[in-house]
Amino acid sequence: MMIRTLALAALIAAPAAARILDPAVPADAVELQKRTQCGAKDGEPAVYYWSGAVYSRVTGEPDRHLFDGEGMNIRMCVAVSDPVRGKGYRQVSREVMFFTDPATGKIVREWLNPWTGEKVEVMQIANDPVNSRPSFPIGVDGKPATIDLKLMGPWAQMRIEVPLFYHNVLAGDFQDYIGGKYHAMEIFDFASRADELLDTKYPTAYPSVSWVRISDWMPWMKMRGRQGGIVFNAMGAKLKSYAELPAVIRDEIALNYPTYTAPPPGDDARPNETTWTVYKKRVEAQRAAAAAAKKP
């Protein structure tokens, strides 16, 4: 009887048998997204790191290499369920990207705008939170979840394009008539070992990622409506731990962004931040401080 009891206990404690996920099955498609984006289990942080370059793009002139960039996103996922849409997950995160000097690698604090001749303070990208809508096997439109996954030899590759066109909080109330909408596109290309991504004997996957963003000028550049924009081009990967980030990121976070060592709580209900919302709050605070200083 003792032997049987021990054997039963061992069977109960053993993990579920490993299997190969099928991208054509909606529940597996969601699980593949989760394995790409999240940690090994619910509530466990995952860190993405990227490094690249920032260029100007102005019609009629050569592109300029303005900055390099060093960035990270720290996130975690939590399980969610819906009686209609099934079992899924929600991702919460916060992220930073620091503009660095291509020659020295140091973080740029001030920048001489070559178009206006004005020296401006550089506002690093620091968005908290950057949360995602829950993902379920059944979408909000009632259709089964799908994933754009391609197998190429030993690699599994997935691409995601995110076209952005929405109200710019720094502009006025008549953007539909005279322009001023925020217009950008973000492109993410993930590549992972196919066995690591598809076989559940691996707790999670550690893909590489390429990231391109084509967007308007950063608001702190003070371009005053000049034609053109910027192109970010970077490559990175999901890391095994926060400690694997380069020192330039860890040191700046420790100095100025200490909350970015951990993701937000899983039930975080705050609205997402962008460079534009953060900059608006910064300008409003500066104006309020200046007005208060003038009062007798």
BATOR-634934 format. One record per atom (N, C-alpha, C, CB): residue in one letter; x, y, z. Coordinates in pm, whole numbers, plus 50000, padded with zeros to 5 digits. Glycine has a CB too. Layout:
N
AXYZ/...
END
This chain:
296
M500844988050000/M500005000050000/M500875012550000/M499065000150122/M501965012550080/M502865024050085/M503465026749948/M503995021650188/I503865016249876/I504465017949743/I503455023949647/I504985004549687/R502205019149652/R501165024349564/R500905039149593/R499875016249580/T500875042549724/T500635056449762/T501725065649711/T500525057749914/L502975061249724/L504105069249677/L504065070849525/L505425062849720/A503715060049456/A503645060649310/A502555070149265/A503395046749251/L501395069949333/L500305078949298/L500695093449323/L499035075449377/A501375095949435/A501815109449467/A502785114649362/A502455109949605/A503685105949317/A504655110149215/A503955113249084/A505715099149193/L502925105449050/L502195107748926/L501455121048929/L501215096248899/I500845124249045/I500115136749060/I501065148649050/I499355137049193/A502255147149109/A503215158249112/A503905160248978/A504255155749218/A503885150348893/A504605151348765/A503915161348674/A504695137548697/P504695168948594/P504075178448501/P503325171248390/P505135187648440/A502395178248328/A501655172348217/A502615168348107/A500585182148164/A502255157948034/A503135152947929/A503385163847825/A502525140547862/A504645164847782/A504995174847681/A504315171247549/A506535175747663/R504005181647473/R503395179447342/R503855190347247/R501845179147353/I503585188447120/I503935198247018/I502705206846990/I504435191246887/L502855219847006/L501755229046982/L501475230346833/L502065242747044/D500205231746800/D499775232946661/D499275247146636/D498665222346628/P499965255246555/P499535269146531/P498135270246473/P500505275846439/A497605259546411/A496275259946352/A495175258246456/A496145249146246/V495515254246577/V494545252746685/V494485265746763/V494915240746780/P493315272146775/P493245285446839/P493885286046979/P491815289546850/A493625276247064/A494215276347198/A495735275447191/A493655264747283/D496245267647097/D497695266547081/D498285279347022/D498055254546992/A497535285946933/A498015298646877/A498215308846988/A497015304046771/V497275309247083/V497415318447196/V498595314347283/V496105318747280/E498765301447304/E499895296747385/E501225300047319/E499775281647409/L501305299347188/L502525302847117/L502835317747131/L502415299146969/Q501805326147125/Q502015340447149/Q502555342647291/Q500695348247128/K501945335647386/K502355337147526/K503805332547546/K501425329147618/R504185321647483/R505555316647496/R506555326347435/R505685302847429/T506135333347329/T507005343247268/T507145355547356/T506465347347132/Q506055359947414/Q506035372847483/Q506375372247631/Q504705378947467/C506075361047698/C506025360847844/C507135352547907/C504685355647889/G507095352348040/G508015344048115/G507575329548114/G508145349048258/A508295321348191/A508015307048189/A506695303548256/A509135299448257/K506215312148345/K504945309448413/K504285322748450/K505165300648538/D503015321948488/D502275333848524/D502965341448637/D500845330248564/G503015354648622/G503595362948726/G505095363448726/G503135358248857/E505745356548633/E507215356648627/E507665366948524/E507765342448591/P508525376248564/P508945386748469/P509705381148350/P509815397048540/A509545387848238/A510345385248118/A510905398648072/A509495378348003/V512115398448017/V512785410647975/V513175409647828/V514035413448062/Y512735419547751/Y513205420947613/Y514195432547606/Y512005423147515/Y515265430447533/Y516305440647514/Y516475442947365/Y517655436347579/W516705455647327/W517005458747187/W518035469847178/W515725462647111/S518725470147066/S519755480147041/S519735483546893/S521165475147086/G519835496446860/G519785500046719/G520095514546694/G518445496846664/A519565519746584/A519895533246539/A518625540946507/A520825532646417/V518745554346513/V517625563346486/V518065572846374/V517195571246615/Y517285573146266/Y517595581446150/Y516485591346123/Y517825572646026/S516855602446063/S515845611746011/S515455607345871/S516375626346009/R514245611345829/R513805608945692/R513045621445647/R512885595945681/V513705629545564/V513135642045513/V513215641745362/V513885654445570/T512095644445296/T512075644645150/T513065654945096/T510655647645099/G513905650645001/G514825659844936/G516165661345002/G514205672844928/E516425653745111/E517745654445173/E518175640645219/E517755664345291/P519495638245233/P519965625145279/P519495622345422/P521495624445271/D519275609645449/D518945605645586/D520135608445678/D518555590545591/R519815612345801/R520875615145900/R520805605046014/R520735629645955/H521955600146054/H522055591346170/H522075600146294/H523335582046162/L520915601846357/L520795611246469/L521305605446600/L519355615446485/F520895593246631/F521225586946759/F521355571946740/F520145590246867/D521915565446841/D521695551246861/D520695549946975/D523045543646893/G520205537846996/G519205535847100/G519435522847174/G517825536047042/E519255523247307/E519355511447391/E518055510447471/E520615512147486/G517315499447452/G516005498747516/G515705485347578/G514965501947417/M514695485447664/M514235473047727/M512755474247763/M515065469847853/N512105462847768/N510735461747814/N510685450547916/N509745459147696/I510145453448034/I509985443148136/I508505440548154/I510645447248272/R508125427948144/R506705424448141/R506445411548216/R506225423247996/M505175408848239/M504765395648286/M503345393248237/M504845394648442/C502955380648240/C501635376848195/C500875369948308/C501715367748072/V499575371848308/V498705365248405/V497565358548330/V498165375448509/A497095347448383/A496015340048320/A494695347348338/A495935325748378/V493895347148232/V492545352548237/V491625342448169/V492455366748167/S490345343248201/S489385334248139/S488085341448111/S489135321948227/D487375336748013/D486105342447972/D485175330947937/D486265352347850/P483915331347982/P483015320047957/P482755317447809/P481705322448025/V482935327447726/V482705325947582/V484015324547506/V481925337847529/R485005332547541/R486235333347462/R487305323447508/R486795347247468/G487125317147624/G488045306747668/G489115311747763/G488685300547551/K490175303647779/K491285306847868/K492395313747788/K491825294047937/G492865325047843/G493915332547775/G494865338947872/G493315343047685/Y495435350047832/Y496385356947919/Y496325371947894/Y497815351647896/R496805379447992/R496945393847981/R498405397348009/R495985401448078/Q498965406447929/Q500345410647947/Q500395424947999/Q501135409447814/V501205427148104/V501455440548156/V502945443448145/V500955441948305/S503295456048116/S504715459048098/S504975473948115/S505195454447961/R506255477048127/R506745490848117/R508055490348041/R506945497548260/E508405501647973/E509585501047888/E510325514347885/E509185497047747/V511625513447858/V512455525347840/V513305523547715/V513355527847964/M513645534747652/M514685534747550/M515485547647564/M514075533447406/F516795546147571/F517675557547590/F518375560947459/F518705554747700/F518345573747424/F519035578747305/F520515580347338/F518415592247255/T521365573847262/T522805574147289/T523565580247172/T523315560147319/D524755585147202/D525635591147102/D526285579947019/D526725600047170/P526125579946887/P526725569346806/P528245568346820/P526375571546662/A528895579446854/A530365579446863/A530855574546998/A530905593346837/T530155578347106/T530645575247241/T529845564547313/T530635587747324/G528605562247270/G527745552647339/G527095558147464/G528525540547374/K527395570847497/K526835576747618/K525425582047592/K527735588047670/I524605582447695/I523245587547684/I523285602447655/I522445584647812/V522505606647556/V522455620647514/V521465628147603/V522055621947364/R521925638747669/R521065646647758/R520555659247688/R521815650447886/E521395665247605/E521015677047527/E521375674647381/E521725689847581/W520605680847292/W520785678447149/W520665691547074/W519765668147095/L521625694346988/L521565706046903/L520815702246777/L522985711446870/N519605707446762/N518765704246648/N519395710046521/N517325709846668/P519795701446426/P520505706646308/P519595714246211/P521165695146234/W518295712946224/W517365720046136/W517005733946192/W516095711746116/T516915735046324/T516495747846384/T517635755446450/T515415745446486/G518735748446478/G519845754646549/G519595756346697/G520135767946488/E518495750646748/E518155752046890/E518655740146969/E516635753646907/K519205742847087/K519615732147176/K518425728247264/K520855736447263/V518065715447264/V516895710847337/V517295699747434/V515795705947241/E516485698347538/E516685687447633/E516085674747576/E516055690947772/V516845663947580/V516375651147529/V515525644247636/V517565642147487/M514315640547600/M513485632547689/M513575618047646/M512005637547688/Q514145609747730/Q514265595547698/Q512865589247695/Q515175588247801/I512735578447622/I511455571347619/I511305563447747/I511355562047494/A510265566247822/A509975559047947/A508465558347962/A510645566248072/N507885547347920/N506435545747918/N505985535348020/N505965541747778/D505125539748110/D504635531148218/D503175534548246/D505505532848346/P502245525448210/P502475511948160/P502345511248009/P501495502348224/V502725499447956/V502455495847817/V501815481947822/V503785496147726/N500535481747851/N499825469147870/N499075465047744/N498845470347987/S498815452247734/S498115446747618/S496715442147656/S498905434947557/R495835442347558/R494495436747579/R494635421647600/R493555439847459/P493715415547674/P493775400947692/P493685393647558/P492655396247784/S494375382547549/S494335373947431/S493625360947466/S495775371147377/F492665357147382/F491865345147404/F491835336747276/F490425348747450/P491475323847289/P491325315647168/P490225320647075/P491025301447208/I489265327947129/I488215333847046/I488345349047055/I486795329147091/G488425355846940/G488605370246937/G487325377746971/G489105374646802/V487455390846984/V486285399147014/V485255398446902/V486705413647039/D485715395246782/D484805394146668/D484175380346656/D485545397546541/G484485371646752/G483935358246750/G484705348346665/G482545358646704/K485775352746601/K486545344146515/K487675337346594/K487125352046397/P488085325346554/P489175318246623/P490495326046612/P489345304146566/A491305325446717/A492615331946716/A493525325146614/A493255331646856/T494345333246550/T495315328046454/T496685334146486/T494895331246307/I497715328046430/I499065333146446/I499815331746314/I499815325746561/D500545342246276/D501295342046150/D502675336146178/D501405356446087/L502745322946181/L503985315946215/L504455307946095/L503795306646339/K505725309946059/K506295302745946/K507515294745994/K506685312445830/L507575282345952/L508715273745987/L509685273845871/L508255259346020/M510935277245900/M511995277845801/M513205270445856/M512355292645764/G513355257845817/G514425249745872/G514245248346022/G515795255945840/P515275250946100/P515155249546246/P514515261646313/P516515247146306/W514035271346235/W513545283846291/W512045285346273/W514265295546228/A511435291446373/A510035295646365/A510045310846363/A509175290046485/Q509385316646263/Q509415331146246/Q508005336746247/Q510135334946115/M507865348246313/M506555354546326/M506715369546307/M505915351346464/R505855375446224/R505925389746203/R504625396246250/R506185392846054/I504765408546301/I503615416346348/I503785430646301/I503475415646504/E502815435546226/E502795449746188/E501705456846268/E502565451546033/V502055468646321/V501115476246402/V500975490246343/V501575477046552/P500005492446252/P499775505946199/P499095514546305/P498915505446068/L499585526546324/L499055535546427/L498585548646363/L500115538346536/F497365552346393/F496825564946344/F495725569146441/F496265563646196/Y496065578846528/Y495105582446632/Y495305596846678/Y495225572946751/H494425601246765/H494445614846816/H495785617746884/H493285617146916/N496395628946848/N497655633146909/N497335642447025/N498585640246804/V497695638447146/V497315646147265/V497995659847268/V497665638447391/L499035661847187/L499705674847183/L499075684447083/L501175672947151/A498125679447005/A497475687946905/A496105692346956/A497345680446770/G495345699346871/G494075705046914/G492895695846888/G493845718046847/D491685701846889/D490455694346876/D489965693146732/D489395700646960/F490745697946635/F490275698146496/F491215690446404/F490145712646447/Q491765679346456/Q492735671746378/Q492115665246256/Q493365661246464/D490845661946261/D490195655846146/D490075665546029/D488825650646184/Y490225678546055/Y490035688645951/Y491375693845897/Y489215700146006/I492375695445985/I493625701645941/I494845692645960/I493835714546015/G494655680446006/G495785671446028/G496285672346172/G496925674745933/G497395665946196/G497945665746330/G497755652546402/G497345676546411/K497145642746335/K497015629446394/K498405623246415/K496145620346304/Y498525614746516/Y499755607046532/Y499715595646431/Y499915601646679/H500755594846348/H500805585046240/H502145577746246/H500615591946102/A502095564846264/A503335556946275/A503045542546237/A503925557746420/M504105534946221/M503975520446208/M505115513946285/M503995516146059/E504745503646362/E505745495546431/E505735481646371/E505475495046584/I506925476146349/I507075463046286/I507955454446376/I507685464346142/F507445442846414/F508185433446498/F508345420346422/F507455431146636/D509555415346414/D509835402446350/D510555393546451/D510695404246221/F509865383046495/F510415373846594/F510965361446525/F509355369946699/A512065356246576/A512635343746527/A513065335446647/A513845346346430/S512575323146651/S512865314346764/S513245300646712/S511665313446860/R513985293146792/R514195279046760/R512835272246757/R515145272146864/A512535265346650/A511215259246636/A510935249146747/A511095252446501/D511945240946783/D511695231046888/D511415237847021/D512905221546901/E512135248547051/E511945255547178/E510565262047187/E513025266147197/L510085267247074/L508795274047073/L507635264247072/L508705283246952/L507735253546995/L506595244646972/L506475233347074/L506685238746835/D507585229347134/D507575217847224/D507395222647368/D508895209647210/T506315218247433/T506005223147568/T506935217347674/T504575219847603/K507855208547635/K508845204147735/K509775215647774/K509675192347680/Y509825225947687/Y510555238147721/Y509575247647790/Y511205244847594/P509895253047907/P508945261547980/P508515273947902/P509545265848110/T509435279547823/T509125291247741/T510115291847626/T509155304347826/A510005302047544/A510935303847432/A511685316947452/A510185303847295/Y512865317847391/Y513705329847400/Y514055334647259/Y514995327147483/P513075340847192/P513305344947054/P514165357447043/P511995347446985/S514725359246925/S515295372146889/S514185380446826/S516525370646791/V514375393646820/V513365402246762/V514045413646688/V512415407746872/S513495417146573/S513895429546507/S512715439146518/S514305427246357/W513015451946535/W511975461946558/W512255474146471/W511895465946708/V511265478146396/V511345490346314/V510155499046351/V511355486946160/R510415511946371/R509315521346390/R509525533346301/R509205525646539/I508505536346222/I508495548146137/I507475557646198/I508145544745986/S507915569546240/S506995578146315/S507285592846291/S507095575146463/D506425601046350/D506655615446352/D507905618546434/D505425622846410/W508375630946422/W509475635546507/W509105633946654/W509815650346475/M510095631446739/M509865631546882/M509425645746924/M511135627046959/P508465647047013/P507985660547049/P509055669447110/P506845659347145/W510005663647183/W511045671847248/W512025677747146/W511805663347350/M511985673047020/M512845678846916/M512415692946877/M512855669846793/K511155696246905/K510605709646874/K510785713046726/K511275720446963/M510285704446641/M510445706146496/M509445715946436/M510315692846428/R508435719846512/R507485730246470/R506795726946337/R508215743646457/G506405714546321/G505645710646204/G506455708046079/G504655720946174/R507785707346091/R508595704845973/R508275691245910/R510075705546008/Q508335691045778/Q508085678645707/Q509145668345744/Q508075681045555/G508735655645752/G509685645045778/G509335637145902/G511065650845793/G510245628445942/G510035620146059/G511275612046088/G508835610846039/I511125601946170/I512285593946210/I512015579146190/I512645596746358/V513095571746173/V513045557346156/V513925550946263/V513495553146012/F513325542246343/F514075534346440/F514315520546378/F513305533146577/N515515515446389/N515815501946343/N516675495146449/N516535502146205/A516155484246505/A516865477946616/A516695462846611/A516385483446750/M517605455846678/M517505441446696/M517705438346843/M518545433946608/G517095427346887/G517215423747027/G516765409547051/G516415433147112/A516445406547178/A516075392947216/A515415393047353/A517305383747216/K514665382347380/K514195380147517/K515365374447597/K512955370347520/L515635380547712/L516765376447794/L516325366647904/L517425388747857/K517295359647961/K517005350448069/K516775357848201/K518145340448085/S517335370048214/S517155377448339/S517465392148317/S518055371648450/Y517015400448410/Y517285414848406/Y518795417548410/Y516595421848524/A519535409048480/A520975410948496/A521725410248363/A521535400648591/E521115404448259/E521775403348130/E521735416348050/E521145392248049/L520945426148095/L520915439048026/L522285445748033/L519835448248086/P522665453447931/P523945460447936/P523965470948046/P524245466947800/A525155474348091/A525315483448203/A524715497248174/A526775484848237/V524785501848048/V524285515248017/V522795516248050/V524525518447868/I522035505348034/I520615505348067/I520415503648217/I519885494247990/R521085493948277/R520905491448420/R521315503548504/R521715479148464/D522395510048467/D522855521548544/D521885533248534/D524245525948497/E521355535848415/E520415546948399/E519095544148469/E520175549748250/I518645531648465/I517425528048537/I517615529848686/I517015513548506/A518755525348738/A519015526848881/A519055541448922/A520325519948918/L519555549948833/L519715564148865/L518415571848853/L520755570348774/N517645569348747/N516505577948717/N515155570848699/N516785585648595/Y515155557548685/Y513895550448657/Y513795537748742/Y513795547048507/P513875538748874/P513995526848959/P512805517248952/P514195531049101/T511615522048916/T510465512948909/T510555503448791/T509185520948902/Y511465506148697/Y511525498148575/Y512315485248591/Y512125506248465/T512645481648714/T513295468648738/T512285457448750/T514145469248864/A510995460848753/A509935450848766/A508735455148684/A509545448648914/P507915445748640/P506715449348563/P505625454748654/P506195437248486/P504585460848597/P503435465048677/P502715452748736/P502455473448592/P501815455048831/P501025443748883/P500105438148776/P500195448149005/G499765425548791/G498965418948689/G497585424848669/G498825404748724/D497045431548771/D495715437548759/D495805452548729/D494925435348887/D496935457248680/D497125471448650/D496035476448556/D498515473848587/A495295486748598/A494175491848519/A494455505848466/A492915492048603/R495675510848479/R495995524248431/R495955524848278/R497375528748482/P495645536648222/P495745538148076/P497195537748032/P495075551248030/N497435532947913/N498795532147861/N499375545947838/N498825524047731/E500705546847851/E501425559247824/E502175557847691/E502405562547939/T502385569347626/T503225570247508/T504175581947528/T502365571847377/T505145583347437/T506035594947445/T505245607847444/T507025594747330/W504145608047369/W503365620447356/W502585623547483/W502415619347237/T501985613447547/T501265616247672/T502235620047783/T500445603947715/V503395613347787/V504395616647890/V504925630847870/V505555606547887/Y505185634447745/Y505725647747718/Y504685658647750/Y506175648947572/K503425656047721/K502365665647752/K502315668347903/K500995660347703/K502375657747983/K502365659448127/K503595667248174/K502295645848197/R504715664748110/R505945671648147/R505855686548118/R507145665548073/V505355690147998/V505215704247962/V504195711048053/V504795705647815/E503085704348081/E502075710248168/E502625712648308/E500835701248175/A503435703548358/A504035705348491/A505015716948491/A504745692448535/Q505815718248384/Q506755729348374/Q506025742648368/Q507635727648251/R504935743248292/R504165755548282/R503525759148415/R503115754248175/A502995749148485/A502385751648614/A503425756748715/A501715738948667/A504615750948711/A505675755448802/A506095769648770/A506885746048795/A506185772848641/A506585786548601/A505515796348644/A506815787448448/A504245792948628/A503155801948668/A503145804048819/A501795796248623/A503405793348894/A503435794449041/A504585803249085/A503545780649105/A505695802449015/A506875810549052/A506635825549031/A508085806048971/K505725828848939/K505455842948910/K504495849349011/K504895844248771/K503785840949084/K502805846349179/K503535852849297/K501855835149230/P503005864249344/P503645871249456/P503545863149586/P503015885049476/
END
